[in-house]
Amino acid sequence: MTRTRSRKALYIGLPLALALSVGAAVAGYWYFKGDAGYPRKIVEQADALHEHILSFDSHVTVPLDFGSAGHELDKDGPGQFDLVKANRGRLSGAALTIFGWPELWNGPNAPHRPTPGFVDEARHQQEVRYKIISGMVRDFPNQVGIAYTPADFRRLHGEGKFAIFISMLNAYPLGTDLSQLDLWTARGMRMFGFSYTGNNVWADSSRPLPFFNDTADALGGLSPLGEQAVKRLNDLGVIIDVSQMSTLALEDVARLSRTPMVASHSAPRALVDIPRNLSDKEMQLIKDSGGVVQIVGFPTYLKPLSKPTLEKLEALRARFDLQPLQGLANALMPGDAVIAIWPESRFGEYAGSLYGIIDEEPKATLKDLGDAIDYAVKKIGIDHVGISSDFNDGGGVAGWKDVSEIRNVTAELLTRGYSEADIGKLWAGNFLRVWEQVQKSAHPVATLTP
C-alpha cells in the first residue's frame, strides 16, 4: 500500500506506525543491528540454519501496484517483498494479505460518513490483490505456489518454491454478507482478521476511527454477525486472526471459537502501551486457546516514543489548539473529531509538522524486536510465539528492512541463547501446528484453483 502524507495517512498510517523502514548495513560477513555487528560464527550458524528450516512471515500486505512496471514480482525492486528478496533471505513462505480499505474518503470533498461506494472500493481492492496473487502462481509456476494446507507448505518448500498462504484482513469490504467467507475460503483464504482501523459491523477495532464517528467498544466486542462468523470460520477451517481487535472482541472470539486463535502481527502492550498491542491477559487467552502470538517488526509497536519527541508533540498540539496528550496512544492516534472537519490546508500543515517530528525519532532495532520476543516467550511460552514483519504497510526495523534480511533476526535470536529447535518453532513450527489443528476441526470445503 503506497504511503501518502494525507488525511488517510494520519488516521491509518499513524495508528499503524508513523515510522519508516530503516536499512541495516551489511559488510562482508558481518550483519549489523544498529551499530553493533554479529560475530562471524553466529552469522554462519544463521545462514546454515536457513538452508534447511521452514520459515514463515505471517503478515505481508500485497501492494496494489505489485507486479506493475518498476515493481515486478521477479525482480529485486524497491519494495520490501519480491521473489528475488524472498529467495535471497531463504524465506519459505508468507501470509500475503488480501486487504481492503475505502480509499474514496480521502480528499477535501470526501463525505464525512461512509457510503456504499466505500464498500465497493474496498471490495475492488480485494479483487485486485487476489488477481496479483493468482498472477504470481500463473506466471511463475516454478518459483511459487499456493499452500492450501500445511502439507502443501512443506511440499512447496521441498520443491524449492515460495509458499503463498492467503490471508484476509478487515471484514469491512464484506458488508453484512456472511457467505463471502465461504467464497474466499474456496479461493484459498486460510486466515481471516475481522478488524483494521475503525469499527465495522462485525467487530470493534482496537483503534476506533473518529472519521467514521466511531466510539470505543460500540458493539461491546463482536456483533451477532461477528459471532456467527466465528462458528463459520471454525467450520471452514480458517484461522481467526485477532490482531487489531478490541479487547472485548478478542475475548468474544476466545469464548466462542473451538479452534486456536492467532494474532498475526502484534506486540506486547507491556513494552509499548497502546491499544493496538496485546495485554498480558490477551496473550494468555491466545495461549489458552492453543494459539500463537506472532511478534511483529513494526517500529512504534516495539519502542516507545522518546521524551523529547513527546514534548514536541505536546507543543504541536498546543499550537493547533488540540487537547494535551494522554499517554502514547494519543500520540499515535490523536482521535480528535476536529481533525475530520479541518480544511485540507490546515490538515496538511498539521500532518506535515507531525511527521517531521516523528521522522527525527530513533527507529526500533532488532534488539527491540528481540526484547518483544523474549517478553512473549517468558509470558506464554516458546510454543505460542512466532514472527511477522508487516512489510509493505509500515513494518521493518533496523537490521530487518525487507525479506532478504530474515537471517539477521535469526542471528539476534542465536545471540540470546535460543536453540535451533526453538528458532524453528518461532519461524514456522508453531504457526503450522495451529494451522493443522484448525483444519482438523473443519468441514470439507471446495478449493478454487487460481
C-alpha positions as CSV (number, residue, x, y, z in Angstrom):
1,M,0.0,0.0,0.0
2,T,1.5,3.3,-1.0
3,R,2.2,5.7,1.9
4,T,1.0,9.2,1.4
5,R,1.1,12.0,3.9
6,S,-2.6,12.8,3.7
7,R,-5.8,12.6,5.7
8,K,-5.7,8.9,5.2
9,A,-2.0,8.8,6.3
10,L,-2.9,10.4,9.6
11,Y,-5.8,8.2,10.5
12,I,-4.4,4.9,9.1
13,G,-0.7,5.4,8.8
14,L,-0.3,6.9,12.3
15,P,-2.0,4.1,14.2
16,L,0.0,1.7,12.1
17,A,3.3,3.3,12.8
18,L,4.3,6.8,12.0
19,A,7.5,5.1,11.2
20,L,9.6,4.3,8.2
21,S,11.7,1.2,7.5
22,V,15.4,1.7,8.2
23,G,18.0,-0.3,6.5
24,A,20.9,-2.2,8.2
25,A,24.4,-2.0,6.9
26,V,25.9,-5.3,5.7
27,A,29.6,-5.6,5.1
28,G,31.4,-8.8,4.2
29,Y,30.3,-11.5,6.7
30,W,29.0,-9.0,9.2
31,Y,25.3,-8.3,9.7
32,F,24.6,-5.2,11.7
33,K,21.9,-4.4,14.3
34,G,22.0,-0.7,14.9
35,D,25.7,-0.1,15.3
36,A,26.8,-3.5,16.7
37,G,27.8,-6.4,14.5
38,Y,27.1,-10.1,14.9
39,P,30.2,-12.3,15.1
40,R,31.1,-14.4,12.1
41,K,30.3,-17.7,13.9
42,I,26.7,-16.5,14.6
43,V,26.2,-15.3,11.1
44,E,27.4,-18.6,9.7
45,Q,25.1,-20.5,12.0
46,A,22.1,-18.4,11.0
47,D,23.0,-18.9,7.3
48,A,23.2,-22.7,7.7
49,L,20.0,-22.8,9.7
50,H,18.0,-21.1,7.0
51,E,19.2,-23.6,4.4
52,H,17.0,-26.3,5.9
53,I,14.4,-24.9,8.4
54,L,10.9,-23.8,7.4
55,S,10.4,-20.0,7.8
56,F,7.1,-18.2,7.6
57,D,6.2,-14.5,7.9
58,S,2.6,-14.3,8.9
59,H,1.7,-10.8,7.6
60,V,2.9,-9.2,4.4
61,T,0.5,-6.8,2.6
62,V,0.2,-7.1,-1.1
63,P,0.6,-3.6,-2.7
64,L,-2.0,-2.6,-5.3
65,D,0.9,-1.9,-7.8
66,F,2.7,-5.2,-7.1
67,G,3.7,-6.7,-10.5
68,S,3.5,-3.4,-12.4
69,A,6.4,-1.8,-14.2
70,G,9.1,-1.0,-11.6
71,H,7.5,-3.3,-9.1
72,E,8.0,-6.6,-10.9
73,L,7.5,-9.8,-8.9
74,D,10.6,-11.5,-10.2
75,K,13.0,-8.5,-9.9
76,D,14.9,-7.0,-6.9
77,G,12.8,-3.9,-6.8
78,P,12.3,-1.0,-4.3
79,G,9.7,-2.8,-2.2
80,Q,10.2,-4.9,0.9
81,F,8.9,-8.1,-0.7
82,D,9.5,-9.8,-4.1
83,L,10.6,-13.2,-5.2
84,V,14.2,-12.3,-5.5
85,K,14.5,-11.0,-1.9
86,A,12.5,-13.9,-0.6
87,N,14.9,-16.3,-2.2
88,R,18.0,-14.4,-1.0
89,G,16.7,-14.5,2.5
90,R,15.6,-18.2,2.2
91,L,12.1,-17.3,3.4
92,S,10.0,-20.4,2.8
93,G,6.6,-18.7,2.7
94,A,4.4,-15.8,3.8
95,A,0.9,-14.8,4.5
96,L,0.1,-12.5,1.6
97,T,-2.7,-10.4,2.9
98,I,-5.8,-9.5,0.8
99,F,-6.7,-6.2,2.3
100,G,-9.4,-3.7,1.5
101,W,-10.0,-0.2,2.8
102,P,-12.2,2.6,1.5
103,E,-9.8,4.9,-0.3
104,L,-12.6,7.1,-1.5
105,W,-12.9,9.1,1.7
106,N,-9.5,10.8,1.2
107,G,-9.6,14.4,-0.1
108,P,-11.2,17.7,0.5
109,N,-14.5,16.8,-1.0
110,A,-14.9,13.4,0.6
111,P,-18.1,12.7,2.6
112,H,-17.7,12.7,6.3
113,R,-19.5,9.4,6.8
114,P,-19.1,6.0,5.0
115,T,-21.2,5.5,1.9
116,P,-22.0,2.3,-0.2
117,G,-19.2,3.4,-2.5
118,F,-16.7,2.8,0.3
119,V,-17.6,-0.9,0.4
120,D,-17.4,-1.1,-3.4
121,E,-13.9,0.4,-3.4
122,A,-12.7,-1.8,-0.6
123,R,-14.0,-4.9,-2.5
124,H,-12.3,-3.7,-5.6
125,Q,-9.0,-3.6,-3.7
126,Q,-9.6,-7.2,-2.5
127,E,-10.1,-8.4,-6.1
128,V,-7.0,-6.6,-7.4
129,R,-4.9,-8.2,-4.7
130,Y,-6.3,-11.6,-5.3
131,K,-5.6,-11.2,-9.1
132,I,-2.0,-10.2,-8.2
133,I,-1.6,-13.4,-6.2
134,S,-3.2,-15.5,-8.9
135,G,-0.9,-13.9,-11.4
136,M,2.2,-14.9,-9.4
137,V,1.2,-18.5,-9.5
138,R,0.3,-18.4,-13.2
139,D,3.4,-16.6,-14.4
140,F,6.0,-18.2,-12.1
141,P,4.9,-21.8,-11.5
142,N,8.5,-22.9,-11.0
143,Q,9.1,-20.4,-8.3
144,V,5.9,-20.0,-6.3
145,G,2.7,-21.9,-5.3
146,I,-0.3,-21.5,-3.0
147,A,-0.3,-23.6,0.2
148,Y,-3.9,-24.7,0.9
149,T,-2.7,-27.0,3.7
150,P,0.3,-27.3,5.9
151,A,1.3,-30.4,3.8
152,D,1.2,-28.1,0.7
153,F,3.5,-25.7,2.6
154,R,6.1,-28.4,3.3
155,R,5.8,-29.8,-0.2
156,L,6.4,-26.4,-1.8
157,H,9.4,-25.9,0.5
158,G,10.8,-29.3,-0.6
159,E,10.4,-28.3,-4.2
160,G,12.3,-25.1,-3.7
161,K,9.2,-22.9,-4.3
162,F,7.9,-20.0,-2.3
163,A,4.7,-20.9,-0.5
164,I,1.9,-18.3,-0.5
165,F,-0.5,-18.5,2.4
166,I,-3.6,-16.4,1.6
167,S,-4.9,-14.3,4.5
168,M,-7.5,-11.6,4.6
169,L,-7.6,-8.5,6.8
170,N,-10.7,-6.4,7.6
171,A,-14.3,-7.6,7.4
172,Y,-15.4,-4.1,6.3
173,P,-15.4,-4.9,2.5
174,L,-17.7,-7.9,3.1
175,G,-20.6,-5.7,4.2
176,T,-23.0,-8.0,6.0
177,D,-22.6,-11.0,3.7
178,L,-21.5,-14.0,5.7
179,S,-21.4,-16.2,2.6
180,Q,-18.4,-14.2,1.5
181,L,-16.4,-16.2,3.9
182,D,-17.3,-19.4,2.0
183,L,-16.4,-17.8,-1.3
184,W,-13.0,-16.6,-0.1
185,T,-12.2,-19.9,1.6
186,A,-12.9,-21.6,-1.7
187,R,-10.5,-19.2,-3.3
188,G,-7.7,-20.2,-0.8
189,M,-8.1,-17.9,2.2
190,R,-6.8,-19.7,5.3
191,M,-6.7,-16.8,7.8
192,F,-9.2,-14.1,8.5
193,G,-8.9,-10.9,10.6
194,F,-12.1,-9.1,11.5
195,S,-10.6,-5.7,12.2
196,Y,-8.4,-2.9,10.9
197,T,-8.5,0.8,11.9
198,G,-12.1,1.7,12.6
199,N,-15.0,-0.5,13.8
200,N,-17.1,-2.4,11.3
201,V,-20.5,-4.2,11.6
202,W,-18.7,-7.5,12.5
203,A,-16.4,-6.4,15.4
204,D,-15.0,-3.4,17.3
205,S,-11.4,-2.4,16.5
206,S,-8.7,-1.6,18.9
207,R,-8.5,1.8,17.2
208,P,-11.9,3.3,16.6
209,L,-11.8,6.0,13.9
210,P,-13.2,9.5,14.5
211,F,-13.8,9.9,10.8
212,F,-16.4,7.1,11.0
213,N,-17.9,8.6,14.1
214,D,-16.6,5.6,16.0
215,T,-16.7,5.2,19.7
216,A,-14.7,2.7,21.7
217,D,-16.5,-0.7,22.2
218,A,-19.5,0.5,20.2
219,L,-20.6,-3.1,19.7
220,G,-19.3,-4.4,23.0
221,G,-17.0,-6.8,21.1
222,L,-18.4,-8.9,18.4
223,S,-21.8,-8.2,16.8
224,P,-24.3,-11.1,16.3
225,L,-22.9,-11.2,12.7
226,G,-19.4,-11.5,14.1
227,E,-20.4,-14.2,16.5
228,Q,-21.9,-16.2,13.6
229,A,-18.7,-15.6,11.6
230,V,-16.6,-17.3,14.4
231,K,-18.6,-20.5,14.0
232,R,-18.5,-20.4,10.2
233,L,-14.7,-19.8,10.2
234,N,-14.2,-22.8,12.5
235,D,-16.3,-24.9,10.2
236,L,-14.4,-23.7,7.2
237,G,-11.0,-24.5,8.8
238,V,-9.9,-20.8,8.6
239,I,-7.7,-19.4,11.3
240,I,-9.2,-16.5,13.2
241,D,-6.7,-13.6,13.4
242,V,-7.3,-11.4,16.5
243,S,-4.7,-8.7,15.7
244,Q,-6.3,-5.3,15.6
245,M,-9.4,-6.3,17.5
246,S,-10.7,-4.6,20.7
247,T,-10.1,-6.4,23.9
248,L,-13.8,-7.2,24.2
249,A,-13.9,-8.6,20.7
250,L,-10.9,-10.8,21.3
251,E,-12.5,-12.1,24.5
252,D,-15.6,-12.9,22.5
253,V,-13.5,-14.9,20.0
254,A,-11.8,-16.7,22.9
255,R,-15.2,-17.6,24.3
256,L,-16.8,-18.8,21.1
257,S,-14.1,-20.4,19.0
258,R,-13.4,-24.1,19.2
259,T,-10.0,-23.7,17.5
260,P,-6.8,-21.8,18.4
261,M,-6.6,-18.1,17.7
262,V,-3.6,-16.3,16.1
263,A,-2.5,-12.7,16.4
264,S,-0.8,-12.4,13.1
265,H,1.1,-9.2,13.7
266,S,1.1,-7.8,17.2
267,A,3.5,-6.9,20.1
268,P,3.2,-6.8,23.9
269,R,1.4,-3.9,25.4
270,A,3.7,-4.1,28.5
271,L,6.6,-2.8,26.3
272,V,4.6,-0.1,24.4
273,D,1.3,0.9,26.0
274,I,-1.0,1.4,23.0
275,P,-4.4,-0.2,22.4
276,R,-3.1,-1.8,19.2
277,N,-0.7,-4.0,21.3
278,L,-1.7,-7.0,23.3
279,S,-2.1,-7.0,27.1
280,D,-0.7,-9.9,29.1
281,K,-4.3,-11.1,29.6
282,E,-5.0,-11.1,25.9
283,M,-1.8,-13.0,25.2
284,Q,-2.8,-15.6,27.8
285,L,-6.2,-16.0,26.2
286,I,-4.4,-16.7,22.9
287,K,-2.2,-19.3,24.6
288,D,-5.1,-20.9,26.4
289,S,-6.8,-21.4,23.0
290,G,-3.6,-23.2,21.8
291,G,-2.8,-20.3,19.6
292,V,0.2,-18.2,18.7
293,V,1.2,-14.5,19.1
294,Q,3.2,-13.5,16.0
295,I,5.5,-10.7,17.2
296,V,5.7,-8.0,14.6
297,G,8.7,-6.0,13.4
298,F,6.8,-2.7,13.5
299,P,8.8,0.1,14.9
300,T,6.3,2.0,17.1
301,Y,4.8,-1.1,18.5
302,L,8.2,-2.2,19.7
303,K,9.8,1.1,21.0
304,P,8.0,3.9,22.9
305,L,8.4,7.4,21.6
306,S,11.1,9.3,23.5
307,K,10.5,12.1,26.0
308,P,11.9,14.8,23.6
309,T,9.5,13.6,20.8
310,L,6.5,13.5,23.2
311,E,7.4,17.1,24.3
312,K,7.5,18.2,20.7
313,L,4.1,16.5,20.0
314,E,2.7,18.3,23.0
315,A,3.9,21.7,21.7
316,L,2.4,20.9,18.3
317,R,-1.0,20.0,19.7
318,A,-1.0,23.2,21.7
319,R,-0.2,25.2,18.6
320,F,-3.2,23.7,16.8
321,D,-5.5,24.1,19.9
322,L,-5.8,20.3,20.4
323,Q,-6.2,18.7,23.8
324,P,-2.9,17.7,25.6
325,L,-1.6,14.2,25.1
326,Q,-2.9,11.5,27.4
327,G,-0.2,8.8,27.0
328,L,1.4,7.3,24.0
329,A,-1.9,6.1,22.5
330,N,-2.9,9.7,21.8
331,A,0.5,10.5,20.3
332,L,0.0,7.8,17.7
333,M,-3.7,8.4,17.0
334,P,-4.9,11.9,18.1
335,G,-8.5,10.9,18.0
336,D,-9.8,14.4,17.8
337,A,-13.1,14.8,15.9
338,V,-12.0,18.4,14.9
339,I,-9.3,16.9,12.6
340,A,-12.0,15.3,10.5
341,I,-13.6,18.7,9.7
342,W,-10.4,20.8,9.2
343,P,-9.8,22.2,5.7
344,E,-7.3,20.3,3.7
345,S,-4.7,23.1,4.0
346,R,-4.8,23.0,7.8
347,F,-4.8,19.3,7.9
348,G,-1.7,19.2,5.6
349,E,0.1,21.7,7.8
350,Y,-0.6,19.7,10.9
351,A,0.3,16.3,9.3
352,G,3.5,17.7,7.8
353,S,4.7,19.1,11.1
354,L,3.8,15.9,13.0
355,Y,5.6,13.6,10.5
356,G,8.6,15.9,10.7
357,I,8.8,15.3,14.5
358,I,8.3,11.5,14.1
359,D,10.9,11.3,11.4
360,E,13.5,12.5,13.9
361,E,12.7,9.7,16.4
362,P,15.4,7.0,16.5
363,K,14.0,3.9,14.9
364,A,13.4,0.5,16.5
365,T,16.1,-2.2,16.0
366,L,16.5,-5.9,16.1
367,K,17.3,-5.6,19.8
368,D,13.8,-4.1,20.3
369,L,12.2,-7.0,18.3
370,G,14.3,-9.5,20.3
371,D,13.1,-7.9,23.6
372,A,9.5,-8.3,22.5
373,I,10.0,-11.9,21.5
374,D,11.8,-12.6,24.8
375,Y,8.9,-11.0,26.8
376,A,6.2,-13.0,24.9
377,V,8.2,-16.3,25.4
378,K,8.6,-15.6,29.1
379,K,4.8,-14.8,29.5
380,I,3.2,-17.5,27.3
381,G,6.0,-20.0,26.4
382,I,8.1,-20.8,23.3
383,D,5.3,-22.9,21.8
384,H,2.9,-19.9,21.5
385,V,5.1,-17.2,19.9
386,G,6.0,-16.6,16.2
387,I,7.4,-13.8,14.0
388,S,5.9,-11.4,11.4
389,S,7.0,-8.3,9.6
390,D,4.0,-6.2,8.4
391,F,6.1,-5.4,5.4
392,N,4.5,-3.1,2.8
393,D,2.4,-1.5,5.5
394,G,4.8,0.2,7.8
395,G,6.8,-2.8,9.1
396,G,10.6,-3.1,9.2
397,V,13.3,-2.3,11.8
398,A,17.0,-1.5,11.6
399,G,18.6,-4.8,10.5
400,W,15.4,-6.3,9.0
401,K,14.3,-3.8,6.4
402,D,13.0,-6.4,3.9
403,V,12.5,-10.2,3.4
404,S,16.1,-10.7,2.3
405,E,17.3,-10.0,5.9
406,I,15.4,-12.6,7.9
407,R,18.7,-14.2,8.9
408,N,19.5,-11.1,10.9
409,V,16.5,-11.9,13.0
410,T,17.8,-15.4,13.5
411,A,21.3,-14.1,14.4
412,E,19.7,-11.9,17.0
413,L,17.8,-14.9,18.5
414,L,21.0,-17.0,18.5
415,T,22.9,-14.3,20.5
416,R,20.1,-14.5,23.0
417,G,20.6,-18.2,23.5
418,Y,17.6,-19.6,21.6
419,S,18.3,-23.2,20.4
420,E,17.9,-24.0,16.7
421,A,14.9,-26.1,17.6
422,D,13.2,-23.2,19.3
423,I,14.1,-20.9,16.4
424,G,12.4,-23.4,14.1
425,K,9.2,-23.1,16.3
426,L,9.3,-19.3,16.2
427,W,9.8,-19.1,12.4
428,A,7.2,-21.6,11.3
429,G,6.7,-24.6,13.5
430,N,4.2,-23.0,16.0
431,F,2.1,-21.5,13.2
432,L,2.0,-24.7,11.2
433,R,0.8,-26.6,14.3
434,V,-2.1,-24.2,14.8
435,W,-3.0,-24.4,11.2
436,E,-3.1,-28.2,11.3
437,Q,-5.3,-28.0,14.4
438,V,-7.7,-25.6,12.8
439,Q,-8.0,-27.6,9.7
440,K,-8.7,-30.9,11.6
441,S,-11.8,-29.2,13.1
442,A,-13.1,-28.2,9.7
443,H,-15.8,-29.5,7.5
444,P,-14.6,-30.2,3.9
445,V,-14.6,-27.2,1.6
446,A,-14.0,-27.0,-2.2
447,T,-10.9,-25.1,-3.4
448,L,-11.0,-22.9,-6.5
449,T,-7.6,-23.1,-8.3
450,P,-6.5,-19.6,-9.5
